[in-house]
Amino acid sequence: MRKLCPNIDREDGLETVLEVPVPEEMFTSMGSNLQVRLANMLTWMKAQTSDKWSQPVIAGRINELRFLLYLVGSPLIPLQVQLGHSVHKPVKDCSIQASTAKYIVQQYMAATGGQQALNAVHSMCVTGQVKITASEFHQGDASVNVKSSEEMGGFVLWQKDPDLWCLELVVSGCKVVSGSNGKLSWRHSSNQQTPISKGPPRPLRRFLQGLDPRSTANLFIDATCIGEKIISGEDCFILKLETSPAIREAQSGPNYEIIHHTIWGYFSQRSGLLIQFEDSRLLMMKTKDDNDVFWETRTESVMDDYQYIDGVNIAHGGKTSVTVFRYGEQSANHKRQIEEKWKIEDVDFNVWGLSMDHFLPPSGLQKD
């Protein structure tokens, strides 16, 4: 991935270090030779602080990218994962489905390095690249094909035990920053004129896509085992977790209500690893004229390329598929599909000097 770009202020100055590295493939597509690519990248960097985002054509393009990045690039899970150093819970008085799930979680922890190795991780920094494709909204339940063109970009993800994280994601000139300081979570775009969205602290879904085994184990320790299924040629146990009414109410806002949110994990019977992570959410958006709009989102992530980093087994690649249904508003059902392929480039654990100051919310939220 490319980590340097031309100096914005001085053409003869030292190269600038990118806050978020971008894929080399994205840089290569910027021109036919190195000189053209550097010139186009310089123009691209200057555009990040341009006032041209207010122009209708450009604003529409950025709104579309922001929608994709919010939905597939930086979604949150409406559960505050308890990151205690032990996920051992008594199986007394548990159903056979619940006790089976606890056993599967223990096997998963062993497969990802064991409790001692997982507990030794107190912080991490992850860099990676993404490729996103999407369809337009279509009416009805007919199959939808995603576009052939790809939006490329990169991300940097910081996390500190127990509940502090920050994601910076840049795709095709649009940057989204999302984070949590343990008291609230927030998300906004660098090109956004609207207020910063905020809510209760919630984990980033990307952590549960094979990046943070301890959070994943803590999430599924209260699940139930509902059966078996073959995923990518692997016989898997299915663990299911329903979000409680109290949690859904706490995570809802003044203009929207979470009707349901269900989570599934597919754990390989052979390796014990998490092969697929799914969740389904139904959201009701309240409107002034009482024509409520419902958004149903079904997200499926398949993980692969597990590699050990300092004794912890991390998924270094995968694909997430999102299907969005919108209905209500006195109109027919609309359907859209989005796909993201991601690849992890670097993972570093126990980052020296990472403090609370690195996870402060934007200045506008600190005054609340």
BANU-8634 format. One record per residue (C-alpha): x, y negated, z negated. Coordinates in steps of 0.2 Angstrom, whole numbers, plus 2048, in hexadecimal, padded with zeros to 3 digits. Layout:
<atoms>
XYZ/...
</atoms>
This chain:
<atoms>
800800800/8067EE804/80A7E47F4/8117D47FC/80A7C7807/8117B780F/8137A8804/80379D805/80B78D800/81C78E808/820797818/832798813/82E79D801/82F7AE7F9/8217BB7FD/8127BB7F2/80E7CA7E7/7FC7CF7EB/7F17D17DB/7E97E07E3/7F37EA7F0/7EB7ED801/7ED7FD80B/7FB7FD818/7EE802825/7E47F2822/7F47E8824/7F87F1834/7E77ED83B/7EA7DB83A/7F57D9849/8007E1857/8107DD84F/8187D883E/8187C5842/8057C5847/8007D0838/8097C482B/8017B5833/7F07BD832/7F37C2821/7F87B181C/7E87AA824/7DE7B881A/7E67B380A/7E27A080C/7D07A5810/7CE7AC7FE/7CD79A7F7/7C5792806/7B4789806/7AE791816/7A579F80C/79679480B/79479581E/7857A0822/78E7AD82D/79C7AF821/7917AE812/7867BC819/7967C781C/79C7C480A/78B7C8803/78B7D980C/79D7DD806/7987D87F4/7897E47F5/7947F27FB/7A17EF7ED/7957ED7DF/78B7FD7E4/7998097E9/7A98007E4/7A67FB7D2/7968037CB/7948057B9/78C8137AF/77F80E7A2/787818794/794811787/7A0820787/7A6823775/7B9825777/7BD82E766/7CD838766/7C3848764/7B484F76E/7B285E763/7A085F75D/79886D754/78D87875E/78287D74F/77087B752/773877765/76A87F773/77388C77E/77387F78C/77B872780/78887E779/78D88478A/790872790/79B86F781/7A587F785/7A7879798/7AD867792/7BA870787/7C087A796/7C086A7A0/7CB861793/7D7870794/7D886F7A7/7DC85C7A7/7EB85E79B/7E486278A/7DE85777B/7EF852776/7F484C787/7E4843789/7E583B778/7F683477C/7EF829789/7EB818782/7EB80D792/7ED80F7A5/7EF8057B5/7E980D7C5/7EB8067D7/7E280E7E6/7DB80B7F7/7C980D7FD/7C080E80E/7AD80A80E/7A180D81C/78E80981B/77E80A825/7717FD826/7607FE81D/75480A826/74280D823/73B81E81E/74482E819/74D832829/75F836829/76B82782A/77C826832/78981B82A/79380F836/7A381483E/7AC804839/7B5805828/7B87F781B/7C97FA813/7D07F3803/7D97F77F3/7D67F67E0/7E07F47D0/7D87FB7C0/7DD7F87AE/7D780179F/7DC80178D/7D580C77F/7C780C779/7BB801784/7C57F478E/7C77F47A0/7C97E97B0/7C77ED7C2/7CC7E27D0/7C67E87E1/7CA7DF7F2/7C27E6802/7C27DC813/7C57CB80B/7B87CD7FD/7BE7CF7EB/7B47D67DD/7BA7D57CA/7B17DF7BD/7B67E37AB/7B17E6799/7B97DF789/7AF7EC77E/7A17DF77A/79B7DC78B/79D7E079D/79E7D57AC/79F7D57BF/7A27C77CC/7A97C37DD/7B77B77E0/7AC7B07EF/79C7AF7E5/79379F7E1/7867A77D6/7887AA7C3/7927B87BD/7887C87B8/78A7CF7A7/7837DC79B/7877E878D/7987F178E/79780079A/7A480B7A2/7AA8097B4/7A38187BE/7B581A7C6/7BC8207B6/7B182F7B7/7B68337C8/7C583D7C2/7CF82F7BB/7CB8307A8/7C98427A2/7C683C790/7B8830794/7B083E79F/7B184B791/7AA83F785/79C83B791/79784D794/799853783/786850780/781857790/778868794/77C8757A0/76E8787AC/7768847B8/7828887C6/7868817D8/7938837E5/79C8737E9/7AA8727F6/7AC8857F5/7AD8857E2/7A188D7D6/79C8807CA/79387E7BA/78686F7BA/7868647AB/7778577AA/77684879F/76683D79D/76782B798/75C828788/74E81B788/75781177B/767810786/75D80C795/7547FE78C/7647F7785/76C7F7797/75D7EF79F/75C7DC7A2/74F7CE7A3/74C7D17B5/74F7E37B7/74B7F47AE/7538047AF/7468117B1/7518207B1/7648257B3/7698377B4/77B83D7B5/78284E7BB/7938567BA/7998657C5/7A886E7BC/7B187B7C5/7B088D7BE/7C18917C4/7CB8827C0/7C08797B3/7C28697BC/7B585C7C0/7B185F7D3/7A28537D5/79A8457CB/7888407CF/77C8337C8/76B82D7CD/76381C7C7/7528147C9/7518027C6/7427F67C7/7467E47CB/7397D87C5/7337CA7D0/7297BA7CD/71A7BF7D7/7197D07CF/71E7DA7DE/72B7E47D6/7397EC7E0/7407FD7DC/7528027E0/7568147DF/7698187E0/77082A7E2/78382B7E1/78E83B7E4/7A183B7E2/7AB84A7E7/7BD84A7DF/7CC8537E6/7DF8527E6/7E28547D3/7F48517CE/7FC8507BD/80283F7B7/80B8407A6/8028507A2/7F184A7A7/7E88517B6/7E18437C0/7D78437D0/7E08397DE/7D38397EB/7C183C7EF/7B18357F8/7A282D7F0/79182D7FA/7838217F5/7718217FB/7678127F7/7548127F8/74A8017F6/7378017F5/7297F67EF/7287E47F4/7187E97FE/7247F180B/729802811/73780C80A/74880780F/75881280E/76A80F810/77A81A80E/78B815809/79B81F808/7AC81B800/7BC825802/7C98217F5/7DB8267F2/7E58237E2/7F781C7E5/7FE8197D4/7F981E7C2/8028177B3/7FE81B7A1/801812791/805801799/8117F778E/80A7E6788/7F87E978E/7EE7DF781/7DC7D877E/7E17C8788/7E17D3798/7CF7D7796/7C87C6792/7B87C279C/7B77B27A8/7B77A279F/7A479F7A2/7A07AE798/7AC7AB789/7A279C784/7927A6783/
</atoms>
